Amino acid sequence: MNIAMAFRRQEWPEAGDLVMATVESVTDYGAYVKLDEYDKKGLLHISEISSSWIRNIRNFVREGQKLVLKVLRVNMEKGHIDLSLRRVTKREKIEKVMSWKKERKAEALLRSVAEKTALSPEEVYEKATALIEKEYGLYEGFEKAVKDGVEALTKIGVPEELAMVIAGVAKERIRIPMVKVKGIVELQCMKPNGVKIVKEAFLNAKKAEKSRNAKLRFYVVAAPKYRIEVLAENYKHAEAVLQRVAENVVSNVIKAGGKGVFRREK
């Protein structure tokens, strides 16, 4: 059984949906395609291929080609699905392809989970996939397991043993993209234990920043300048963490009788 079929609950797409399709045959009046996500066939009429004049249809579509198409009409009684290529924007195409790739990767991950647990795709779906997809989205659920661990799955009802396998597979196969921001803190403390004060300022700032979604790195540039680097999933979060940590470090040094300033690096 195709594992993808076990996760699919809609048998037919709806008008306006974007779908991934594979061209099966090309005629003078259009192309017949297979909708990869629905196990259905549809027609891409020549009038819906391009806004410009088409001299040779095969210059636009060919057998075996993957396309992002928009559903125009669905007639379930006759089994007809009319599709459009020309009405798909560049942005829609990019987003759909990215979503499709994530879905394929999620299915591969679920196959690994099924193999490791000796469960059938139906059992994995019933005990975990449906819950994950409803709460986070399927691939996003795997990412959540990488970032937040088993608890992200158990708290939505996934059995602990299965959640541990899913989290383990996710950590093996998914690398969360990170962005990096950095800044310089310039610290001065003329007290005899000034070096210790500066060191403790960084340690205390790191302890205060309990975010599990960011990584901190501190470097000595050349005393009294120190670099703070933050790795996080997105710039907004990274910037917020950087600002908090820098303010904490400077504040700790000032409280101990020193001086400190922070500047953001590009």
KEKE-3310 file (N, C-alpha, C; in steps of 0.2 Angstrom, whole numbers, plus 5000, padded with zeros to 4 digits):
npx = (5004:5003:5011:5008:4994:4988:4988:4980:4965:4956:4947:4945:4951:4948:4940:4951:4961:4979:4989:5000:5006:5008:5012:5005:5000:5001:4991:4984:4975:4977:4983:4984:4984:4991:4986:4996:4994:4981:4978:4971:4965:4967:4962:4972:4968:4972:4970:4972:4985:4995:4996:5000:5001:5000:5010:5016:5012:5020:5031:5028:5023:5027:5027:5029:5033:5033:5021:5015:4998:4982:4966:4952:4939:4928:4921:4913:4904:4905:4919:4928:4941:4946:4960:4973:4987:4992:4986:4993:5003:5020:5025:5015:5019:5032:5029:5021:5029:5039:5031:5027:5039:5042:5032:5034:5046:5042:5034:5044:5051:5041:5040:5052:5049:5039:5045:5055:5047:5039:5026:5011:5007:4994:4992:5002:4997:4985:4989:4998:5002:4990:4987:4998:4998:4986:4989:5001:5005:5012:5026:5031:5028:5038:5049:5046:5048:5062:5066:5060:5059:5053:5042:5035:5027:5021:5013:5002:4996:5002:5008:5021:5032:5031:5032:5045:5052:5049:5054:5067:5070:5067:5077:5089:5087:5083:5088:5088:5087:5097:5099:5111:5116:5126:5135:5145:5151:5158:5168:5173:5181:5189:5192:5201:5197:5192:5192:5186:5173:5169:5169:5159:5148:5145:5142:5131:5122:5120:5114:5102:5096:5085:5081:5077:5078:5088:5106:5120:5136:5151:5165:5182:5187:5197:5202:5195:5185:5171:5163:5147:5137:5123:5113:5099:5082:5075:5077:5071:5068:5082:5088:5081:5085:5099:5099:5093:5103:5115:5111:5110:5123:5130:5123:5126:5140:5140:5133:5142:5151:5158:5160:5150:5146:5135:5135:5128:5133:5135)
npy = (4994:5011:5022:5036:5036:5032:5043:5052:5061:5067:5063:5070:5085:5102:5116:5129:5124:5121:5109:5095:5088:5075:5074:5064:5061:5070:5080:5087:5096:5098:5092:5077:5073:5066:5067:5069:5069:5064:5052:5053:5058:5072:5085:5096:5109:5116:5130:5134:5133:5143:5161:5166:5164:5148:5139:5126:5114:5105:5112:5118:5109:5092:5074:5065:5076:5086:5097:5112:5114:5123:5120:5121:5116:5103:5088:5076:5066:5064:5061:5071:5082:5099:5108:5121:5129:5142:5150:5149:5157:5163:5164:5156:5143:5141:5140:5129:5119:5118:5114:5102:5095:5094:5087:5074:5071:5070:5059:5049:5049:5044:5031:5026:5027:5017:5006:5004:5002:4992:4994:4995:5006:5011:5010:5018:5030:5031:5032:5042:5050:5057:5065:5073:5080:5087:5096:5102:5101:5090:5088:5099:5095:5085:5093:5101:5091:5089:5101:5103:5091:5074:5078:5087:5079:5069:5077:5080:5068:5057:5041:5037:5029:5027:5041:5043:5036:5043:5056:5052:5048:5060:5068:5062:5064:5077:5093:5108:5124:5137:5155:5168:5180:5194:5203:5216:5218:5230:5230:5236:5234:5240:5234:5223:5210:5210:5203:5191:5196:5200:5187:5180:5188:5185:5171:5172:5178:5169:5159:5165:5166:5155:5150:5137:5137:5143:5146:5151:5159:5165:5176:5181:5196:5206:5211:5226:5221:5210:5197:5192:5179:5173:5160:5155:5151:5160:5178:5187:5181:5178:5191:5196:5188:5191:5204:5204:5196:5203:5215:5210:5205:5218:5224:5216:5219:5232:5233:5227:5237:5241:5246:5247:5244:5241:5236:5232:5221:5220)
npz = (5000:4996:5006:5006:5003:5014:5022:5016:5016:5008:4994:4982:4974:4977:4968:4964:4972:4973:4964:4963:4948:4935:4919:4908:4894:4879:4868:4853:4858:4871:4888:4896:4913:4928:4944:4957:4971:4973:4966:4954:4938:4926:4915:4906:4897:4881:4880:4893:4896:4892:4892:4881:4863:4857:4847:4845:4856:4863:4866:4877:4887:4891:4890:4906:4913:4928:4935:4943:4945:4944:4951:4941:4939:4946:4943:4950:4947:4933:4934:4930:4930:4928:4924:4926:4920:4916:4926:4937:4948:4949:4963:4969:4963:4968:4982:4982:4977:4986:4997:4993:4992:5005:5010:5003:5010:5023:5022:5019:5030:5039:5034:5038:5052:5053:5049:5059:5070:5067:5064:5054:5040:5042:5056:5061:5056:5063:5076:5077:5066:5061:5072:5073:5061:5062:5073:5070:5057:5045:5041:5048:5061:5063:5062:5074:5083:5083:5087:5100:5106:5112:5120:5113:5105:5114:5121:5113:5112:5106:5108:5120:5118:5104:5100:5104:5095:5083:5086:5086:5073:5067:5071:5066:5053:5049:5047:5055:5048:5052:5057:5058:5070:5076:5088:5097:5113:5123:5137:5153:5168:5182:5194:5205:5203:5191:5179:5182:5185:5173:5166:5174:5171:5158:5159:5168:5160:5150:5157:5161:5149:5143:5132:5121:5108:5102:5100:5109:5107:5113:5111:5113:5106:5107:5121:5128:5120:5116:5107:5104:5098:5090:5086:5078:5073:5065:5060:5067:5080:5083:5084:5095:5105:5105:5109:5122:5128:5127:5134:5146:5149:5149:5159:5170:5172:5174:5186:5195:5196:5185:5167:5152:5135:5120:5103:5088:5076:5058)
capx = (5000:5006:5010:5004:4987:4986:4988:4976:4958:4951:4948:4945:4953:4943:4941:4955:4967:4985:4990:5006:5003:5013:5010:5005:5000:5000:4987:4984:4970:4979:4987:4981:4989:4989:4986:5000:4992:4974:4977:4966:4967:4963:4964:4975:4966:4978:4968:4974:4993:4999:4992:5002:4999:5004:5011:5018:5010:5025:5036:5026:5022:5029:5026:5033:5034:5030:5018:5010:4992:4977:4960:4947:4932:4928:4914:4914:4899:4908:4926:4932:4945:4949:4966:4976:4994:4993:4983:4997:5008:5027:5025:5011:5022:5037:5027:5018:5034:5042:5026:5027:5045:5042:5027:5038:5051:5039:5032:5050:5052:5036:5041:5057:5046:5035:5050:5058:5042:5035:5019:5009:5006:4988:4993:5006:4993:4980:4992:5003:5001:4984:4987:5004:4996:4981:4992:5007:5007:5015:5033:5032:5028:5044:5053:5045:5051:5069:5067:5057:5060:5048:5037:5031:5023:5017:5008:4996:4992:5006:5011:5028:5037:5031:5035:5053:5055:5048:5059:5074:5071:5068:5084:5094:5086:5081:5093:5084:5091:5098:5102:5116:5117:5131:5136:5151:5150:5164:5167:5178:5180:5195:5192:5206:5193:5188:5192:5181:5167:5167:5167:5153:5143:5143:5139:5124:5118:5118:5109:5096:5093:5084:5078:5079:5078:5094:5112:5124:5143:5155:5172:5186:5190:5203:5200:5189:5179:5169:5158:5141:5134:5116:5110:5092:5078:5074:5081:5067:5070:5089:5089:5078:5090:5105:5098:5093:5109:5119:5109:5111:5130:5132:5120:5129:5146:5139:5131:5148:5156:5162:5156:5149:5142:5134:5134:5126:5137:5131)
capy = (5000:5017:5026:5042:5035:5031:5050:5056:5060:5070:5059:5074:5091:5107:5122:5134:5121:5120:5102:5093:5084:5072:5074:5057:5061:5077:5080:5094:5101:5099:5087:5073:5073:5062:5071:5065:5068:5061:5046:5055:5061:5078:5088:5103:5111:5120:5137:5135:5132:5149:5167:5168:5160:5141:5136:5119:5113:5102:5117:5120:5103:5086:5068:5064:5083:5088:5103:5114:5117:5126:5116:5125:5113:5096:5085:5070:5062:5062:5060:5076:5088:5103:5112:5127:5131:5149:5154:5148:5163:5161:5163:5150:5138:5140:5138:5122:5114:5117:5110:5095:5092:5093:5081:5068:5070:5068:5052:5045:5049:5040:5024:5024:5025:5011:5000:5004:5000:4986:4995:4997:5014:5013:5010:5024:5036:5031:5033:5048:5055:5061:5070:5078:5084:5092:5101:5106:5100:5084:5089:5104:5091:5082:5099:5102:5085:5090:5107:5103:5084:5070:5081:5090:5074:5066:5082:5080:5062:5052:5037:5039:5024:5029:5048:5043:5034:5048:5061:5050:5048:5067:5071:5059:5066:5084:5098:5114:5129:5142:5161:5170:5187:5195:5210:5217:5221:5233:5230:5238:5234:5241:5231:5218:5204:5213:5197:5186:5199:5199:5180:5179:5192:5181:5165:5173:5180:5163:5155:5169:5165:5148:5148:5130:5138:5148:5144:5157:5159:5171:5176:5187:5199:5209:5214:5224:5219:5203:5196:5188:5177:5170:5155:5154:5149:5166:5184:5191:5178:5179:5198:5197:5185:5195:5210:5202:5193:5209:5220:5206:5206:5224:5226:5213:5222:5239:5232:5226:5243:5242:5250:5242:5246:5236:5238:5227:5220:5218)
capz = (5000:4996:5012:5005:5002:5021:5025:5012:5018:5003:4988:4977:4976:4976:4964:4967:4975:4969:4964:4959:4943:4931:4912:4905:4887:4876:4862:4850:4862:4879:4891:4901:4918:4934:4950:4961:4978:4974:4962:4949:4932:4924:4909:4905:4890:4878:4882:4900:4897:4892:4890:4874:4857:4857:4840:4847:4863:4866:4868:4884:4891:4888:4894:4911:4916:4934:4935:4948:4942:4948:4949:4939:4940:4948:4942:4953:4944:4927:4935:4926:4933:4923:4927:4923:4921:4916:4931:4943:4949:4951:4970:4971:4961:4972:4988:4981:4976:4993:5001:4990:4994:5013:5011:5001:5015:5029:5020:5019:5038:5042:5032:5043:5058:5052:5049:5066:5075:5064:5063:5048:5039:5045:5063:5062:5055:5068:5083:5077:5060:5061:5078:5072:5055:5064:5077:5068:5050:5045:5041:5053:5067:5063:5064:5081:5087:5083:5092:5107:5109:5113:5123:5108:5102:5119:5124:5109:5112:5103:5114:5122:5114:5097:5100:5105:5088:5078:5087:5085:5066:5065:5073:5062:5046:5048:5050:5055:5045:5057:5054:5063:5071:5081:5091:5101:5119:5126:5144:5157:5175:5184:5200:5205:5201:5185:5174:5185:5185:5166:5165:5177:5167:5152:5162:5171:5155:5147:5161:5161:5142:5143:5125:5118:5100:5100:5102:5110:5107:5115:5109:5114:5100:5109:5127:5131:5116:5116:5102:5105:5092:5091:5080:5079:5067:5061:5062:5073:5086:5084:5086:5102:5110:5105:5112:5129:5131:5127:5139:5152:5151:5151:5166:5176:5173:5177:5193:5198:5196:5178:5162:5146:5129:5115:5097:5084:5070:5052)
cpx = (5004:5005:5007:4997:4984:4985:4983:4968:4953:4952:4948:4948:4947:4945:4945:4961:4973:4987:4997:5003:5009:5009:5010:5004:4998:4996:4987:4980:4972:4983:4983:4986:4986:4990:4990:4997:4985:4973:4971:4969:4964:4966:4966:4974:4972:4976:4971:4982:4997:4994:4994:5000:5003:5004:5012:5017:5016:5031:5034:5025:5024:5028:5031:5035:5030:5027:5014:5004:4987:4970:4955:4940:4933:4921:4915:4910:4902:4916:4930:4935:4948:4954:4969:4983:4995:4991:4987:5003:5015:5028:5021:5015:5028:5035:5024:5024:5038:5038:5026:5033:5045:5037:5030:5043:5048:5036:5038:5052:5047:5037:5047:5054:5042:5040:5053:5053:5038:5028:5017:5008:5000:4989:4997:5002:4988:4983:4996:5002:4996:4984:4992:5001:4991:4984:4997:5008:5012:5023:5035:5032:5035:5049:5052:5048:5058:5070:5065:5057:5053:5041:5032:5025:5018:5011:5001:4993:4996:5009:5018:5033:5037:5034:5043:5056:5055:5053:5066:5075:5071:5074:5089:5093:5085:5086:5089:5089:5091:5101:5107:5116:5122:5132:5142:5149:5157:5164:5173:5177:5187:5196:5197:5203:5189:5187:5186:5174:5164:5165:5160:5147:5140:5139:5132:5120:5116:5113:5102:5092:5091:5081:5081:5080:5083:5100:5116:5132:5146:5162:5175:5189:5196:5201:5201:5183:5178:5163:5153:5138:5128:5114:5103:5088:5076:5077:5077:5069:5077:5091:5086:5082:5096:5104:5097:5099:5114:5118:5110:5118:5132:5129:5124:5136:5145:5137:5137:5153:5160:5158:5155:5144:5141:5133:5133:5130:5133:5134)
cpy = (5006:5021:5032:5042:5035:5038:5054:5055:5063:5066:5064:5081:5096:5113:5127:5131:5121:5112:5101:5088:5081:5072:5067:5057:5068:5076:5087:5099:5102:5093:5083:5072:5068:5067:5067:5064:5065:5055:5047:5058:5067:5080:5095:5105:5116:5128:5139:5134:5138:5155:5169:5163:5154:5139:5128:5118:5109:5106:5120:5114:5097:5080:5067:5071:5084:5095:5105:5117:5119:5122:5121:5122:5106:5093:5078:5065:5059:5060:5065:5081:5092:5108:5117:5128:5138:5153:5153:5154:5160:5159:5157:5143:5136:5137:5131:5117:5113:5113:5103:5091:5090:5087:5074:5066:5067:5060:5047:5044:5044:5032:5022:5022:5019:5005:4999:5001:4994:4987:4996:5004:5016:5014:5017:5030:5037:5034:5040:5053:5060:5067:5075:5082:5089:5097:5105:5106:5094:5085:5094:5100:5087:5087:5101:5097:5086:5096:5106:5096:5080:5073:5084:5085:5071:5071:5082:5073:5056:5048:5038:5035:5026:5036:5048:5041:5039:5054:5059:5050:5055:5070:5068:5062:5073:5089:5105:5120:5135:5149:5163:5178:5188:5202:5210:5221:5224:5234:5232:5237:5234:5238:5225:5211:5205:5207:5192:5189:5199:5192:5178:5182:5188:5174:5166:5175:5174:5159:5158:5167:5157:5146:5141:5131:5142:5145:5150:5155:5165:5170:5182:5190:5202:5213:5222:5223:5211:5202:5191:5186:5173:5166:5154:5152:5154:5172:5187:5188:5179:5186:5199:5194:5188:5201:5209:5200:5199:5214:5216:5207:5213:5226:5223:5216:5229:5238:5231:5231:5244:5246:5245:5245:5241:5239:5232:5227:5218:5212)
cpz = (5000:5002:5012:5005:5009:5024:5022:5014:5013:4997:4982:4979:4975:4972:4968:4971:4970:4970:4960:4954:4938:4924:4909:4898:4885:4869:4859:4854:4869:4881:4896:4907:4924:4940:4956:4968:4979:4970:4957:4943:4930:4918:4909:4898:4888:4880:4889:4901:4897:4890:4883:4869:4857:4850:4841:4854:4866:4868:4875:4889:4887:4893:4900:4915:4922:4933:4941:4944:4947:4946:4947:4941:4942:4947:4944:4949:4937:4928:4931:4931:4928:4927:4923:4925:4921:4922:4938:4943:4951:4958:4972:4969:4966:4979:4988:4981:4983:4998:4999:4992:5001:5014:5009:5007:5021:5028:5021:5027:5041:5040:5037:5050:5058:5053:5056:5071:5073:5064:5056:5047:5042:5053:5065:5061:5061:5075:5083:5072:5060:5067:5076:5066:5058:5068:5074:5060:5050:5046:5047:5060:5068:5065:5072:5086:5088:5088:5099:5110:5109:5116:5118:5105:5108:5121:5119:5108:5109:5109:5114:5118:5107:5096:5100:5098:5083:5079:5085:5077:5064:5066:5069:5055:5044:5051:5049:5053:5051:5054:5060:5064:5076:5083:5095:5107:5121:5133:5147:5164:5178:5191:5200:5202:5194:5180:5176:5184:5178:5164:5167:5174:5161:5154:5164:5165:5151:5151:5161:5154:5141:5137:5123:5110:5098:5103:5103:5110:5109:5113:5111:5108:5102:5115:5126:5127:5115:5111:5105:5099:5094:5085:5082:5072:5062:5064:5067:5080:5088:5087:5093:5107:5111:5110:5120:5132:5132:5133:5146:5154:5153:5158:5171:5177:5176:5185:5198:5199:5190:5173:5156:5141:5124:5109:5092:5078:5064:5049)
residu = (MET:ASN:ILE:ALA:MET:ALA:PHE:ARG:ARG:GLN:GLU:TRP:PRO:GLU:ALA:GLY:ASP:LEU:VAL:MET:ALA:THR:VAL:GLU:SER:VAL:THR:ASP:TYR:GLY:ALA:TYR:VAL:LYS:LEU:ASP:GLU:TYR:ASP:LYS:LYS:GLY:LEU:LEU:HIS:ILE:SER:GLU:ILE:SER:SER:SER:TRP:ILE:ARG:ASN:ILE:ARG:ASN:PHE:VAL:ARG:GLU:GLY:GLN:LYS:LEU:VAL:LEU:LYS:VAL:LEU:ARG:VAL:ASN:MET:GLU:LYS:GLY:HIS:ILE:ASP:LEU:SER:LEU:ARG:ARG:VAL:THR:LYS:ARG:GLU:LYS:ILE:GLU:LYS:VAL:MET:SER:TRP:LYS:LYS:GLU:ARG:LYS:ALA:GLU:ALA:LEU:LEU:ARG:SER:VAL:ALA:GLU:LYS:THR:ALA:LEU:SER:PRO:GLU:GLU:VAL:TYR:GLU:LYS:ALA:THR:ALA:LEU:ILE:GLU:LYS:GLU:TYR:GLY:LEU:TYR:GLU:GLY:PHE:GLU:LYS:ALA:VAL:LYS:ASP:GLY:VAL:GLU:ALA:LEU:THR:LYS:ILE:GLY:VAL:PRO:GLU:GLU:LEU:ALA:MET:VAL:ILE:ALA:GLY:VAL:ALA:LYS:GLU:ARG:ILE:ARG:ILE:PRO:MET:VAL:LYS:VAL:LYS:GLY:ILE:VAL:GLU:LEU:GLN:CYS:MET:LYS:PRO:ASN:GLY:VAL:LYS:ILE:VAL:LYS:GLU:ALA:PHE:LEU:ASN:ALA:LYS:LYS:ALA:GLU:LYS:SER:ARG:ASN:ALA:LYS:LEU:ARG:PHE:TYR:VAL:VAL:ALA:ALA:PRO:LYS:TYR:ARG:ILE:GLU:VAL:LEU:ALA:GLU:ASN:TYR:LYS:HIS:ALA:GLU:ALA:VAL:LEU:GLN:ARG:VAL:ALA:GLU:ASN:VAL:VAL:SER:ASN:VAL:ILE:LYS:ALA:GLY:GLY:LYS:GLY:VAL:PHE:ARG:ARG:GLU:LYS)
# end
